[in-house]
């Protein structure tokens, strides 16, 4: 990959510093006590909210606390517990498959390598980076819908790759030191959930508005914009 433009690097890092000051508490919003719990919770979080996942995982992990127990779970019981997260049949397939794979291939332990994680059923690069960054402290970029939307609005990536998560990941990685990748992901996601909404961003209450080329796509009046700001992501 060609070296990114210096002006773009400087602007991107200014935005990141602004987000760091705005969201000092930013971090993973999924509750977990182990790499396995985070892996399962992240798989469940697809097409739903972290709060909804957090509401059901205590029951789920009380019933099936480790890969061996979950691999042997009665399908109907597992489906019933995770039903509120949506797409519960497909997610049940993933949980049964990844748990069995962990038992069979990794002695019941979640591997700490990207190449291993993405071989597990239902686990892609996004899920793998969540687990690596938050359970193993291995830096990575989590290109979810919020992340992808914001890097397009900030014009950190060229238009021709703006819909390719892997190319977005590599392009954004080139703008920041590796040590910043995990927290950058958290801060972008927090900003996307709280201010830079998909349909109506709170432009007039944005801490990084002066560096954002998309300023003005949402209300710029500070009072109107402030009313759009939420204290957390959607329920």
Secondary structure by P-SEA (a helix, b strand, c coil): cccccaaaaaaaaaaaaaaaaaccccccccccccaaaaaaaaaacccccaaaaaacaaaaaaacccaaaaaaccaaaaaaaaccccaaaaaaaaaaaaaaaaaacccccccccaaaaaacccccaaaaaaaaaccccbbbbbccaaaaaaaaaaccccccccccaaaaaaaaaaaccccaaaaaaaaaaaaaaccccccccccccccccccccccccccccaaaaaaaccccccc
